[in-house]
Amino acid sequence: MDINLTSKLFLYLIVVISAVFHEYFHGWAAFRMGDSTAKDAGRLTLNPLKHMDPFGTVLIPLLLLFFAGGFIGWAKPVPYNPFNLRDRKYGSTKVALAGPLANFAIALIFGLAIRFLPITGSLREIFFEIGYINVFLAFFNLIPIPPLDGSKLLMDLMPRSQVLRFLEQSLVGMFIALALAMMFLPYLASWTYYFITGIL
């Protein structure tokens, strides 16, 4: 198998697994606060097949990896019922933050391992890729445009405007988010990961 192809498939695997962890922790946070919707739907699992989204987990990341030289992806959103949460005021915010925080936690684990452990060669490269991708995914999901997690945080802070409703109900918001991600997030993710690992 071509080395370049192997590298791209490995990056794709990291994106998928990272997106699965992201969604799992949304469901876990909701479950811990009293809502069993994700568990009842069979989504409180790390099984990738339960979280695959044809558009966000398959089509978009593969197209970007093979034809644009970049990556991004997301999994099928985990369902939850905000009315079941014990914390009615901040519960939805906590659920929304759980996914990006899980990605940041993964990035910290692998990034600090690079910085403080004697890891070299291919293993160091693998750790770097895992950490960087998770930083990127965390920031991507915090973009305040529906259906990303950042929009849920924004909606908790302000009334849902007609613009937000429109973006939530169409694919326009996702294409805007993808454009913003490709233009700005590589720089933000790179500097953030430099702060963690000391490697630019």
Number of C-alpha atoms within 10 A of each C-alpha: 5 6 8 10 12 11 12 17 15 15 20 21 13 18 24 23 19 26 29 26 22 28 28 27 24 27 28 22 21 29 19 12 19 17 21 21 19 22 18 10 12 13 23 22 18 15 14 18 11 16 25 18 16 12 14 18 23 16 12 16 22 22 14 15 18 14 9 10 10 15 21 23 23 27 26 17 21 23 19 21 13 20 12 16 21 14 14 12 11 13 20 24 20 17 26 24 22 22 28 28 19 22 26 21 16 19 26 19 14 21 26 16 18 22 14 9 10 8 13 11 7 9 11 17 13 16 19 20 19 23 29 26 24 30 27 26 25 26 20 26 25 20 22 18 24 25 20 20 26 22 21 21 21 18 18 15 10 8 9 13 9 9 9 18 11 13 18 17 11 12 12 14 20 17 13 14 20 17 12 13 21 14 10 11 19 17 13 14 21 17 15 16 24 14 12 20 21 13 13 10
